[in-house]
Amino acid sequence: MTHPTLSNVMARHGLQGPLRLSAAVHLAPAAPGDPAAYAGEDSFTFVRVKVTCAQGLSGNGFTGRFCAAEVAHLLNGALAEGMNAGLPLPEMTRKLNPRGMTGVVVSAVSALEVALWDLVGQHAGQSVAQLFGGRRASAPAHVTCGFSALEQDALIAACQSEIEAGAAGVKVLVAGKGRTVAEDIARVQAVRQAIGQKADLIADANCGWDLQTAQTFLRGVADVGLAWLEEPLRGNDRHGLALLAAEKIAPFGAGQMEQTPDRFALLAEAGVSVLQPNAVFAGGMEAAAEVARQARARGCTISPAGGWDLINLQWMCGAMDSGAVELHRAQTRIARLLCADPPRLQGGKLHLPSAPGFGLTPDESALAACRA
């Protein structure tokens, strides 16, 4: 599997600097029927960066809630200055992050790189997936719908509804809302009984447990047939993950907020078999696709997590001939700000939009109204 470099694609399509850049922080508002916040109200905070070329076309990029104000400040400062000066993104990245650390710089670069792919796609009249190779038109979707705020009957109903609508599987959040591990075990068992054995069932602890609690949970769901257990340990502790993997009860997934190739490699070495790079955090589209390439060479499955299916669907369909994406129902309130018709589940898959770039149509009035 190979994928293009951003600089080569920009040069091939004649898209050169200087480029104008602006970034802002937004807090997406709720509408009736939206899922409740699953990790505090800042779950719906995000950074949007807009890059405009001399021809008047604009590309949109995003990253999540972590240090959002600081990320926007860096984008509007040093990165905007570099764009105006016509500096290539790799050069600016080396200057701002010479030792390859993680955090604000990588999040800002992620958002900017995503915006540049959107811009070049529009300039070329092609989707980002086409620019990445166009290997498929859709990808299976696992729907994150089993939120901790739901009591068990509502949890079961939500998961059943998604499977009946054709989802490849559902994701149930555990290690939240002060529930005991025994309660989480019972909830996951109840969902499995309700959705049957064929659908994928994923439990996501969002790095919420210590090793002993994770072991207790795994042993309690040994007969459930989890597709994988996602990020069970605090800090994605690779040493603890290796101990859990040695028990061979269920596969593990991890990586939705990881920001360096080395960390993904270490997770794979620890026995994590489902790696989950998210382009809005991992350094951008190209970085996520490269993580996927290396992971596939190690025999790992790829399944981006952490939301932003609008973005991750494109590189997954462009660069990967297999692998599912996450459709995060809590991000509905963000998606409707960015496109009038978000990708929808059809036959268990999310289908690419036909428009150039990411196919986004940002609601500028609504975005201005929820600017933080």
ABEGO torsion letter per residue (X at the ends): XBBBBAAAAAAAAGBBOBBBBBBBBBBBBBBBGBBBBAAEAAAABBBBBBBBBAAGBBBBBBBBABGAAAAAAAAABAAAAAAAAGBBAAAAAAAABAAGBBEAAAAAAAAAAAAAAAAAAAAAGBBAAAAAGGABABBBBBBBABBAABBAAAAAAAAAAAAAAGBABBBBBBGBGGBBAAAAAAAAAAAAAAAEAABBBBBBAGGABBAAAAAAAAAAAAAAGBABBBGABBGGBAAAAAAAAAAGABBBBBGAABABAAAAAAAAAAGBABBBBBAAAAGEAAAAAAAAAAAAAAGBBBBBBGEGAAAAAAAAAAABABEBBBBBAAAAAAAAAABABBBBBBGGBBBBBABBEAGBBBBAAAAAAABX
